[in-house]
Amino acid sequence: MQWIPLRKLARPVTAHVQLWLEKLGAKEPFSGNVAICRTIAREEEALGRYKLTAGNIVLFHKFKVHGASPWKRNPL
């Protein structure tokens, strides 16, 4: 296996092995490191400061499932 192309993508060579071990239950899934946990904890504070500084409204979009539309039934 050529590891240089994977390295260029910033993906560890053993990432696929780690993923399979997680799926088989042999290894705990990655739950984050200290930097990720700190970022998640401070996200709400950062969002509040952004709203005050920039004056923009921040909306969190959610996925919605709609019924089939007539134009979706026959695309051609």
N, C-alpha and C positions, 0 to 999 in steps of 0.2 A: 504494500500500500504506500502510495506517495503521500507523505505528510506535509510537504511544502505547500501544496495548494490549500490544504485545510488550515495551515498556519496563516496563510494570507487572509483567510476569512475570519481570523481570530477565534477559531474553533479548536479546542484541544483535540489531539489525535484520538484520545480515548473517550471522547464524548459519547459515541454510539454505544460503547461498552457500558458506560455509566448509566445511560438511559435504559438499556435492557435490564441491568441489575435493579434499577428502581422499579421497572414494570413487573419484574418477577418477585419483588418484595425482599430481595436480598440486601438492599441498601436503602437507607432513608432518602427520600426526595430532597433536593436542594431547597431549603427554605429561606435562603438569603444569608448574607454575611453582615458584619457590623455596619458597613457603609449603606447597604440597602435598608436595613432596619432603621438607621438614623434618618435616611431620606424619607421613608414612609411616615415616621413619627413627626417630622417637621413639615410635611406637605401642606397640612391645613394652615399652619402659620404662614408659610410662604405664599399660599393662595390669598390669604387675607391681606398681606402686605402688597401683593401685586394689584389687588382690587383698589386699595387706597392710593397707591402710587400712580398707576396707569389710568384709573377711573373706568376700566372696562368691566363688563359683566362676563362672568365665566359660567358657561352652561355645561352640564355633563349629559351627553347624549346617551340614550338607551336604544337598544335594538327593539324594533317592533315587527310583528308578523301580521301582515295584512292578507285579506282574502284574495283569491285570484281575480285579477282585473281582466276585462275583455281583451285588452291589447296584449296581455301576457299570454293568453291562450293560443293565439295564432300569430307568431312573429313574422311569418312570411306573407 
